[in-house]
Amino acid sequence: MGSTYFFSAFGTFGNPNGFRQSYFLGGNAEIAKNIRTFDLKTDAIKLFPGSRVYGMRIEPAGSSSLISYTVYTFAKEQNSQRGGTFIGSSLIFVDKIAPEGLVIDVLDEFHQHLEDRNVADGTIAINHSDKFSIDKPKDFDKINLNLRQVEIPGTAQSGNYLMVYMEKSSTQLQSLLSRTAGLLSTYDMIYFTENREVAEFVQQKGIFKIVDGKGFDREIQKSDEEKSKLINSCIQELEQEKENLKEDRKAIINDLEKQIAQNERKHQENEKKITESKGGIVTINQEFDQYAAKIDDLVKNLKSDGKVEFIRKQHLESRKIFADKIRLSRDIGTISSVNALLPGHPGNLKPALGRIPEDFSRRNSEEHRKTKLNGYKIAFWSLLLLLTTGAVCYIMFFNGGKIIEFPED
């Protein structure tokens, strides 16, 4: 529970701390570092005494998504008369949410305790959110029994904000919040208020878009239409992929059959591996049939539930498993060896044969150089011996064309 949902409490504290937010009743540092500030853009929205503003946003946190339900009320800073200051609470969920009615009750109770314990005479009595005194709402643990998965749209991060002006907040807020998630792929955060002063300030500044209940309905309708287009596009992609499976199946099986035939002609002794290659065709057929059936299931679920992101995630996982199995079925020893012999795979053939002529040429060249060197050595020493012998004979027997006479004793 501690990592599934928890609270943030925050406020404006004046100098020197300014805006601060802290976390209570769960959460952890790894999650907290992904949470954006709940501070308000005071040039676009302003709290007034007695006013209340709710908000909802979705933000990424690693592989998870954080869904935050937030409430702001006016509160003064210590030693300051600055307007628009506030104290606030946010109930933050990780990947799941609870019924909106329960969420609002628990959030309001937590925030009421926060005000009662930390605001005196309309002024925040402490100087940092870490010093907040809080109480656990009575139905806080009940949330854990009512958690449900929710489709998370792509988060906007666009800098666009929407303010919805409500005429009655009690029941209307619950209804609005239940339909807000789909719009959070367009808006970074959506605010709700029944306070006319807040609404008029937002409208006057013109930084945030502001709508009433009917305008919100139009936003929802526009979002639904875009979602419907997205669903239809996703269905078409899946159906087209299924159509492509026919040609892919035919091409892969034809390729395998050619490789098997080549293998039978070239390697009759490798019958065991040929049998394994033929078995690969059975596996390929089974995997294609199973994956085609999986796509049918995804299309059926998409038509009934309309959860695009959830279906896409399932589709990517199924396609990865399918591709891995097909790759394993194709990478049989016989098939890879046959590829080297088939036309159209010259790259596989060249490296294996390319080294042989080079090595052979190198060996021949070395042997030739050795033989040639040995011949030079023999010729050199033969010539040297001949010259030496001739010189000795000349000295011993001739002198200017005369026979050398040896002196007698």
Secondary structure, DSSP 8 states (H G I E B T S, - for coil): -TTTEEEEEEEE--TTT-EEEEEESS--HHHHTT-------TTT----TT-EEEEEEEEEETTEEEEEEEEEEE-B-TT---TT-EEEEEEEEESEE--HHHHHHHHHHHHHHHHHHHEETTEE-SS-GGG------TTTGGGGGG-EE--------SS-EEEEE-S--TTHHHHHHHTTGGGGGT-SEEEEE--HHHHHHHHHH-SSEEE-HHHHHHHHHHHHHHHHHHHHHHHHHHHHHHHHHHHHHHHHHHHHHHHHHHHHHH-TT-HHHHHHHHHHHHHHHHHHHHHHHHHHHHHHHHHHH--HHHHHHHHHHHHHHHHHHHHHHH--HHHHHHHTTSTT-HHHHHHHHHHHHHHHHHHHHHHHHHHHHHHHHHHHHHHHHHHHHHHHHHHHHEETTEE------
